[in-house]
Structure formats: C-alpha cells, structure tokens
C-alpha cells in the first residue's frame, strides 16, 4: 500500500507517520520518505493487522500540521479447517464441516459432481461468515463422490474438498438353482456371484454346520465368484446348503438343496410309483409378512418364516408383477425368507406378495410398502402489520409423516419460552400469537417444521407501528 501527502511550508520540514497514534519507524515492512514536498509511506506484505487510522504530521520552526486517513485491508478467503473424507455405512448421518476466514461478506457453496448442493429433505446446508456445514440425514450409495466447498469474496476465492464413500453390503448377482440332484460318487460344484464393498468374506454351511476346507471340500472366492466343490459326493452330502457373504456394511445369504441319489434310484425310478402327497407337507406361514413404512433412500426388508416339505419354490410380486433377484431386489430363500429392496423410492411403494409352493400345495402372504414423507407447508405464514398494543397472529398448515416438530425463529434466532408469546400446534395447524405487540416484536419470523426425514421452513415479516387508539 502507498500513502502520500503533499506538504508546503518553509524549510527545513520534518515528517512523521503514525498508525493508531503510534509512530511508524522505517523497517523491512515500512518505508518512510520525503522528497520534493511529498511525504510517502510504503507498506509491504499487507495483512489485516495493517488496517487502521494513519496520520502524517509535518513540522517546521513555524508550527505543525497533520492529515489522517483510514486504511482497510481486505483479506481473501482462507480455509482454516478442511472437511474430512469419510467411509460410512448406508443409513449413517454424514456431516462435512469447514472453518474459514476472510473479509465478509463471504459466499460459501457446496458442490457434488459440479452440481450445487442445496438444503432439501435429504440434506441440510448451514453457513455463516466463519463456517459452513453440509449434513446428509440418511446416507445412501448414490451419495458417494467428491464434495467441494467453494468460498468467495470480492478480493478472491478458494476451495477445499472431501470424499464420501458409502460402503455397500454384499448381494448375490447369481445363485445356484434351488434344488439339484447328483449321483453317489459324482463331483458337484456350487457357484455364487457376489458383489459389494471389499473386503467380503464368504462361508459355506450344510444343515446349519459350517463347511471347512478339506480333501472332500474345496472352496474359493476370486473375482466375485464364490465356489464350493464337493470332490466325491456321498449320501451324507444331502441337505440344505447356505452361502453367507459378509462385510462391514452387512450380511447376505442364499440357500439351496442338494439331493444325492443312489444308483438304484436312478436305474429303477421308472418302476417306482411315487405319491408326493403321501410324504410331503404343503407350505404354510409360521410368521406372516408385515407392512413397512421406510425413509426414502433406505433399505426395506420384508421377512417371513415358512414351514413345509422342501423343495420350496418362492416367488415375489409387486402389484401382481413378478420380481427377479437383482442389485435392487435381493431375494432370500430358506425357512426364513425375505425380500430386501435397496434405495427405496416412490415407485417402490405398493403391495408386495410372497407365494411359496411345493409339490403338494402353496400359500401366499401380502404386505404394503409406504414411504415416510418429509414435511411441507400447505399454507405458509403471511406478513402481518399491526400497531403497538394490538394482537399479531402468524398461522400455517403443514403435512408430512408424524411425528412433526414445529419451531419458531425471530431474525434467525430461536424464540425462547415467553409468557407473552403463545404457540400451538394441533391437527397440523401451527400458530404463533403475540397478544400485545411491542416495538421489539417487529422483525422477520420463521416457522420451521421437522420430522425424521427432512425439514421445511417459511417466513414472514411483522411490522409494528404507532400507537393503538381506543
């Protein structure tokens, strides 16, 4: 910065510079010169500490004169504390925080994949002149990515970023057929295709007992393919098999049956008259399906327990359309059956049906899936104008999944409990009533409604004028 002033008067003249009434000496940062009646003060490496009132005093034998001016040093934005990258499980609450400095006003924005992130039912963005935070209420796999915070003022800009990775629980892309038959002495290989966030561990079970690596059983898990090889099948290998995949984010399993037939069965099957109804029991529900209400973006799990003679064939339907196992829909077979629906959206709402059948009968169960709805204002508060001593009332209507919580703010500050301000919230109608207005009651009022899946707000102005006359 260069400060200068023109001085006239009889020589010799001496010039002194002051900052906030303290004399400035020439040093590495300050250079004071006086040449051809012009007094110079040069300040290098400016920072905010150099802001202040500067005075130049010129003196000769006849007297002294002075002039003053203000120097204000604007500081570009600087990140004091960066947000931290995170690896979290689905459904976790995530919060990125950034601490900044710089000359206000500062403009702070958050971006994901170059698209600005704004407050919504899924997230909240809070900011002031020294900090900002981005909070995701219920993290889902689609939230993974790089988040960038950009800070600007009229003298510069800066940015910082953090990565978010949502760990994905394992799920089966391909599973063995429900029931397979082999002959004694044959070789049998079961294979499953498993996806999910590493590290994934895979374990195999038969009739509830874990199968260990041995000369009879060989197991591998490579390039998402889990295999179990039975080198030489015997009748002891008949039973119900489970493949269980686990990682930090969760556990998934699939089940299937192996029937081992002796040579006599295969060669003489055409001579045997087999009546399934004589030996089999039809399926029935031991534990019925229950309807679910879940948060948008979360995972819904329909579960039921079925008894009956195997093999059991399970089919799931949504609104009468069959559901196939996929990354979106994970079907769990076995005695404890289930349907897992990932990343629930509006189009997943509907009626779900589980049909279980075997050779001698079938049974069906029904359940509904609905989404929890974030709050919204059906009718917003409106501006109110009143006079001193008169009543003022703000009212609004809201809707959304209960429980709903309503809070009021005045000029961005929460309104504390006050006997002079009456609040009510009944039948989704929120009211703020001030029986006798004072001048201090004037300002901006905000009504904020919150539930477990989001929030919404609206605002209006109260103007208090004059005096109330009877």
C-alpha positions in Angstrom: 0.0 0.0 0.0 1.2 3.5 -0.8 0.1 6.5 1.3 1.2 10.0 0.3 0.5 13.6 1.1 1.7 17.0 -0.4 3.3 19.4 2.2 4.1 23.1 1.8 5.9 25.5 4.1 9.3 26.9 5.0 12.3 24.6 5.1 13.5 22.7 6.8 10.5 20.4 7.2 10.3 17.1 9.1 7.7 14.5 8.5 6.5 11.7 10.9 4.0 8.9 10.3 1.7 7.4 12.9 -0.7 4.4 13.0 -3.4 4.5 15.6 -1.3 7.2 17.4 1.9 5.1 17.5 4.9 6.4 15.5 6.0 4.3 12.5 9.7 3.7 12.1 11.3 2.7 8.8 11.9 -1.1 8.8 11.6 -4.1 6.5 7.8 -3.6 6.3 7.5 0.2 6.4 9.4 2.7 4.2 9.0 6.4 5.0 10.4 9.0 2.6 10.0 12.8 2.0 11.0 14.1 -1.5 10.1 17.4 -3.2 7.5 18.3 -0.6 5.7 14.8 -1.0 5.6 12.5 2.1 5.5 8.8 1.2 4.6 5.8 3.4 5.0 2.4 1.7 3.7 -0.7 3.4 4.8 -4.1 2.0 3.3 -7.6 2.6 -0.1 -6.2 3.7 -2.3 -8.2 6.1 -5.4 -7.3 8.1 -3.2 -6.1 11.0 -2.2 -3.1 8.9 -5.8 -1.8 8.9 -6.2 1.3 10.9 -6.0 5.1 11.1 -2.8 6.6 9.6 -1.6 10.2 10.4 1.1 12.2 8.7 2.5 15.2 10.8 4.7 17.8 9.1 6.7 20.2 11.3 9.0 23.3 10.8 10.0 26.2 13.1 6.8 28.0 12.4 4.5 25.1 13.5 3.0 21.8 12.7 0.2 20.4 10.5 -1.3 17.0 10.1 -3.7 14.9 8.0 -5.2 11.5 8.6 -6.8 8.7 6.6 -8.2 5.2 7.1 -6.6 2.1 5.6 -8.8 -1.0 5.4 -7.1 -4.2 4.2 -9.5 -6.7 2.7 -8.5 -10.4 3.2 -9.2 -13.0 0.6 -10.9 -16.2 1.9 -8.8 -18.8 3.5 -9.7 -22.3 4.7 -8.7 -22.8 8.4 -10.2 -26.3 8.8 -11.0 -28.6 5.9 -13.7 -31.2 5.8 -12.6 -34.8 6.4 -13.1 -37.6 3.9 -15.3 -40.4 5.2 -16.2 -44.1 4.6 -19.6 -44.8 6.2 -22.3 -47.5 6.2 -25.6 -47.0 4.4 -28.1 -45.1 6.6 -25.4 -43.2 8.5 -25.6 -39.5 9.2 -22.8 -37.6 7.5 -21.6 -34.1 8.3 -18.8 -32.2 6.5 -17.6 -29.1 8.3 -15.4 -26.2 7.1 -13.9 -23.3 9.1 -12.9 -20.2 7.0 -11.6 -16.7 7.4 -11.7 -13.6 5.2 -13.3 -10.2 4.8 -17.1 -10.5 4.8 -19.4 -10.9 3.1 -18.3 -14.5 2.2 -20.2 -16.6 -0.3 -20.0 -20.3 0.6 -21.4 -23.0 -1.7 -21.2 -26.8 -1.7 -21.0 -29.0 -4.8 -21.1 -32.6 -5.7 -20.0 -33.6 -9.2 -20.1 -29.9 -10.2 -23.7 -29.6 -9.2 -24.6 -27.3 -6.3 -25.9 -29.0 -3.2 -28.8 -27.1 -1.5 -30.9 -27.8 1.6 -33.6 -30.4 0.9 -35.5 -33.3 2.5 -32.3 -35.3 2.3 -29.7 -32.8 3.5 -29.1 -29.5 5.2 -26.6 -26.7 4.3 -25.8 -24.2 7.1 -23.4 -21.3 6.7 -22.3 -18.0 8.2 -19.2 -15.7 7.8 -16.8 -18.1 9.6 -18.0 -21.6 8.9 -20.3 -23.9 6.9 -21.6 -27.5 7.3 -23.2 -30.0 4.9 -25.2 -32.7 6.6 -26.7 -35.8 4.9 -29.5 -37.1 7.1 -29.5 -40.7 5.7 -26.5 -41.7 3.5 -27.2 -44.0 0.6 -24.9 -45.5 -2.1 -25.7 -42.8 -4.6 -24.3 -40.1 -2.2 -20.7 -41.5 -2.8 -18.5 -39.0 -4.5 -16.3 -35.9 -4.1 -17.8 -32.9 -2.2 -16.3 -29.4 -2.9 -16.8 -26.3 -0.8 -16.1 -23.0 -2.6 -15.6 -19.8 -0.7 -15.6 -16.3 -2.4 -15.5 -12.7 -1.5 -14.8 -9.6 -3.6 -11.0 -10.0 -3.4 -10.5 -13.7 -4.1 -11.7 -17.3 -3.8 -10.6 -20.7 -2.6 -12.0 -24.2 -2.2 -11.5 -27.5 -0.4 -12.9 -30.9 -0.9 -13.6 -34.2 0.8 -14.6 -37.7 -0.5 -17.5 -39.7 0.7 -17.8 -43.4 0.2 -20.8 -45.4 1.2 -20.0 -49.0 1.9 -22.3 -51.4 0.0 -23.5 -54.5 1.7 -22.9 -57.8 -0.2 -25.6 -59.1 -2.5 -25.9 -62.1 -4.8 -25.9 -61.5 -8.5 -26.2 -65.2 -9.3 -27.1 -68.1 -7.1 -27.2 -71.9 -7.6 -30.5 -73.5 -8.5 -32.9 -74.1 -5.6 -32.6 -77.9 -5.8 -30.0 -80.0 -7.6 -29.6 -83.8 -7.8 -26.4 -85.8 -8.2 -25.4 -89.4 -8.0 -23.2 -91.0 -5.4 -19.6 -90.7 -6.5 -20.1 -87.7 -8.8 -18.4 -84.3 -8.4 -20.6 -81.3 -7.5 -19.7 -77.6 -7.8 -21.8 -74.8 -6.4 -21.0 -71.2 -7.6 -22.4 -67.8 -6.5 -21.6 -64.4 -7.9 -21.3 -61.9 -5.1 -21.0 -58.1 -5.3 -20.4 -55.4 -2.6 -17.7 -53.3 -1.0 -14.5 -55.3 -0.2 -13.4 -57.0 1.9 -16.1 -59.6 1.6 -15.8 -62.9 3.5 -17.7 -66.0 2.2 -18.6 -69.0 4.4 -20.5 -72.2 3.4 -22.9 -74.2 5.6 -24.7 -77.5 5.3 -27.8 -78.1 7.6 -26.5 -75.2 9.9 -22.9 -76.6 10.3 -20.1 -74.7 8.7 -18.1 -76.5 6.0 -14.4 -76.2 6.3 -11.7 -76.7 3.7 -10.6 -80.3 3.4 -9.8 -83.1 1.0 -13.6 -83.5 0.5 -14.5 -79.8 0.1 -12.6 -77.2 -1.8 -13.7 -73.5 -1.5 -12.5 -70.4 -3.3 -13.6 -66.7 -3.7 -12.0 -65.0 -6.6 -13.2 -62.1 -8.9 -16.6 -62.0 -7.1 -17.1 -65.8 -7.8 -17.6 -68.0 -4.7 -17.3 -71.7 -5.3 -17.8 -74.8 -3.2 -16.6 -78.1 -4.7 -17.6 -81.5 -3.3 -14.9 -83.8 -4.8 -16.7 -87.1 -4.4 -20.4 -87.0 -3.4 -21.8 -89.4 -0.9 -25.3 -89.8 0.6 -24.0 -87.8 3.6 -23.8 -84.7 1.4 -27.5 -84.5 1.0 -29.1 -81.5 2.8 -29.7 -77.8 2.8 -26.7 -75.6 1.9 -26.1 -71.9 2.7 -23.7 -69.4 1.2 -23.1 -66.5 3.6 -21.3 -63.3 2.4 -20.4 -60.6 4.9 -18.6 -57.2 5.0 -18.7 -54.2 7.3 -22.0 -53.0 5.8 -24.0 -56.1 6.3 -24.6 -59.8 5.6 -26.4 -61.6 2.9 -27.1 -65.3 2.3 -28.7 -67.7 -0.2 -29.7 -71.3 0.3 -30.3 -74.3 -1.9 -30.6 -78.1 -1.6 -28.6 -81.0 -2.8 -30.2 -84.4 -3.2 -27.9 -87.4 -3.5 -29.4 -90.4 -5.3 -28.1 -93.9 -5.2 -27.6 -95.9 -8.3 -30.7 -98.0 -7.6 -32.9 -94.8 -7.6 -31.7 -93.7 -11.0 -31.9 -97.1 -12.7 -35.3 -98.1 -11.2 -37.1 -94.8 -10.9 -39.4 -95.8 -13.8 -40.5 -98.8 -11.8 -41.4 -96.9 -8.7 -44.8 -95.4 -8.1 -44.2 -92.2 -6.1 -47.0 -90.3 -4.5 -45.8 -86.9 -3.2 -48.9 -86.1 -1.2 -48.3 -89.2 0.9 -44.9 -87.9 2.2 -44.9 -84.1 1.7 -46.5 -81.3 3.7 -47.8 -78.2 1.9 -46.1 -74.9 2.8 -47.6 -72.5 5.4 -46.5 -69.3 7.1 -45.2 -69.6 10.6 -44.5 -65.8 10.7 -46.6 -63.6 8.4 -45.3 -60.6 6.3 -45.7 -57.2 8.0 -46.3 -53.9 6.2 -43.4 -51.4 6.2 -43.0 -47.6 6.3 -39.5 -46.6 5.5 -37.4 -43.5 4.8 -36.8 -42.6 1.1 -33.3 -43.9 0.1 -33.2 -46.5 2.8 -33.5 -50.3 2.6 -36.8 -52.1 3.2 -36.8 -55.8 4.3 -39.9 -57.9 4.1 -39.3 -61.1 6.2 -41.4 -64.2 6.9 -41.0 -67.7 8.1 -42.4 -70.7 6.3 -42.8 -74.4 7.2 -43.4 -77.2 4.6 -41.6 -80.0 2.8 -38.8 -79.0 0.6 -38.1 -78.1 -2.1 -40.0 -74.8 -1.6 -40.3 -72.5 -4.6 -40.6 -68.8 -3.7 -41.9 -66.1 -6.0 -42.3 -62.4 -5.0 -44.7 -60.0 -6.7 -45.2 -56.2 -6.6 -48.6 -55.1 -7.7 -49.1 -58.5 -9.4 -45.8 -58.3 -11.4 -43.1 -60.9 -10.6 -39.8 -59.6 -9.0 -36.5 -61.0 -10.1 -33.4 -61.1 -7.9 -31.1 -58.1 -8.8 -29.0 -55.4 -7.2 -32.2 -53.6 -6.5 -34.2 -56.6 -5.2 -32.4 -59.2 -3.1 -34.4 -62.4 -2.5 -33.5 -64.6 0.5 -34.7 -68.2 0.3 -34.9 -70.8 3.0 -37.0 -71.3 6.1 -36.5 -67.6 7.0 -37.5 -66.0 3.7 -37.2 -62.3 2.8 -37.1 -59.6 0.1 -34.7 -56.8 0.5 -35.4 -53.6 -1.5 -32.4 -51.3 -1.8 -32.6 -47.5 -2.1 -36.4 -47.2 -1.7 -38.1 -44.6 -4.0 -41.7 -43.5 -4.7 -42.0 -46.1 -7.5 -41.3 -48.9 -4.9 -44.5 -48.0 -3.0 -47.2 -50.7 -3.4 -48.5 -54.1 -2.5 -46.0 -57.0 -2.2 -47.0 -60.7 -2.3 -44.9 -63.7 -1.4 -46.0 -67.0 -2.9 -44.5 -70.3 -1.6 -45.2 -73.6 -3.3 -44.0 -77.2 -3.3 -45.3 -80.4 -4.9 -48.4 -80.6 -2.8 -49.6 -77.0 -2.2 -48.9 -73.3 -1.9 -49.5 -70.3 0.4 -49.4 -66.6 -0.1 -48.7 -63.5 2.1 -49.3 -59.8 1.5 -47.8 -56.6 2.8 -47.7 -52.9 1.9 -44.7 -50.7 1.5 -45.0 -46.9 2.0 -42.5 -44.1 2.3 -42.1 -41.6 5.2 -42.8 -38.2 3.8 -40.7 -35.1 4.6 -42.7 -32.1 5.9 -44.1 -29.4 3.6 -46.2 -26.3 4.1 -49.7 -26.5 2.7 -50.3 -22.9 3.8 -47.4 -20.5 4.7 -47.3 -17.7 7.2 -48.1 -14.2 5.8 -46.8 -10.7 6.5 -48.6 -9.0 9.4 -48.8 -5.3 10.1 -50.2 -4.0 13.5 -49.8 -1.2 16.0 -48.4 -1.0 19.5 -50.5 -2.9 22.0 -52.6 -4.8 19.4 -52.5 -8.6 18.7 -50.5 -10.3 16.0 -51.0 -13.8 14.8 -49.0 -16.0 12.4 -50.6 -19.3 11.3 -49.8 -22.0 8.8 -50.7 -25.6 7.8 -48.2 -28.4 7.3 -48.3 -32.0 6.1 -45.8 -34.9 6.4 -45.2 -38.2 8.2 -45.6 -37.9 12.0 -44.2 -37.1 14.5 -43.8 -33.4 13.3 -42.0 -30.8 15.4 -42.6 -27.1 14.9 -40.1 -24.3 16.0 -40.2 -20.6 15.6 -37.4 -18.1 15.0 -37.2 -14.3 15.0 -34.5 -12.7 13.0 -32.7 -16.1 12.6 -32.7 -16.7 16.4 -34.8 -19.3 18.2 -37.6 -17.8 20.1 -37.3 -18.9 23.8 -40.3 -19.7 26.0 -42.1 -16.4 26.7 -45.4 -16.0 28.6 -46.1 -13.0 26.3 -45.9 -15.2 23.1 -48.4 -18.1 22.7 -47.6 -21.1 20.5 -49.7 -24.0 19.5 -49.6 -27.0 17.1 -52.7 -29.0 16.7 -54.1 -31.0 13.7 -51.1 -29.9 11.6 -52.0 -26.2 12.2 -49.2 -24.2 13.7 -49.9 -20.8 15.3 -47.8 -18.0 16.9 -49.8 -15.4 18.8 -48.5 -12.2 20.4 -51.4 -10.7 22.4 -49.9 -7.2 22.9 -47.2 -6.1 20.4 -44.3 -4.0 21.4 -41.8 -2.3 19.1 -39.2 -5.0 19.8 -41.6 -7.6 18.4 -41.1 -6.3 14.9 -38.9 -8.3 12.5 -38.6 -11.4 10.4 -40.4 -14.5 11.7 -39.6 -18.1 10.5 -41.6 -21.2 11.1 -39.6 -24.4 10.8 -41.2 -27.9 10.7 -39.1 -31.0 11.1 -39.6 -34.8 11.1 -37.1 -37.7 11.0 -36.8 -37.5 7.2 -36.5 -33.8 6.5 -37.5 -30.2 7.2 -39.2 -27.2 5.6 -39.5 -23.5 6.6 -41.3 -20.4 5.6 -41.0 -16.8 6.8 -42.9 -13.5 7.0 -42.4 -10.0 8.5 -44.2 -8.4 11.5 -44.4 -4.6 11.3 -45.3 -2.7 14.5 -46.2 0.9 14.0 -47.6 3.9 16.0 -49.9 3.7 19.0 -53.2 1.9 19.4 -56.1 4.3 20.0 -59.4 3.3 21.6 
